[in-house]
Amino acid sequence: LTFYVERKRSLRRIKASEAVPPAVPESIGGHEAIPTDVVVLGRLRPEINVTRSPIQPGNSVGHYKDPGGTLGAIVVPVGGKSTTRATSDAQLLLSNSHVLAKSGKAKVGDRILYPGVGDGGKPSDRVGKLARFIKFDTTGEFVNTADGAIAEIDSSKRPDVDASIKGLGLPAGTGPVKRGMKVVKVGRTTGKTIGTIRDVHFRFVLEYPGLGKVGFVDQVLCTRYTKPGDSGSLVLERKTRLAVGLHFAGASGGSVFSPIGQVLSGLKVRLVTSHAKKTSTG
């Protein structure tokens, strides 16, 4: 019989009646005495993905005035002109609007911290600035298709970027969703977890604090495999590692993500699916 404790106390500092006996006697344990042991385990705490280096999907990130959420992926602009005036190979951070842009109430250029404020992020943890976010229709009608935002990484931080998702690797590309599909994500709060898609045309109204009711259409409902703080996690098909969505909402009975195509097209970006080539000098 093992007793797990935060710390052990010296036998000289406790009463005999408080000490764990060497064994549970037969009179209590049954046919034979049960040996005991006391093992120091320490205090159990939630294991949260927080780091300052490298900048990597799966870890804590956020707007400088909000607690934060999860960095979902590294992306780059496609076509047209970037709101950041960045070149086509500029690296950008992908997460939710409610993680990076205060659900649309923030301003382009606002500071983005890594880790987020809720995980100890300080002004010195600035890694970039808000570049673009998908605007919400707050009439309550079922018209919104994604909760997404991007931030441009400071040029001085780019050598420290690892586009592979913590514990999963690089996404293999993007793919469609279907009922029954097994999906996986790595989030700031719960780390690597697996869920199953239940519905691919889910519509619901989500009330954002200080913003109002936002109606979503054609979202993806899964079994519950996330917790608060996992918002912004990139969702992959477990078998192929194809990205299928961006997680943003949950309840006791399920977790919800926006299809990845709707997120990427709304922000005019594409996923980074390979490591940057290193150039040699000399």
Secondary structure, DSSP 8 states (H G I E B T S, - for coil): -EEEESS---GGGS-GGGS--SEE-HHHHSSS-EE-EEEE-----------SSSB-TTSEEEETTS--EE--EEEEE-SS--TT---TT--EEEE-HHHHSGGGTS-TT-EEESS-GGGT--GGGEEEEEEEE-----SS-EEE----EEEEE-GGGGGGB--SBTTTBS---B----TT-EEEEEETTTEEEEEEEEEEEEEEEEEETTTEEEEEEEEEEE-S---TT-TT-EEEETTT--EEEEEEEEETTEEEEEEHHHHHHHHTEEE--S--------
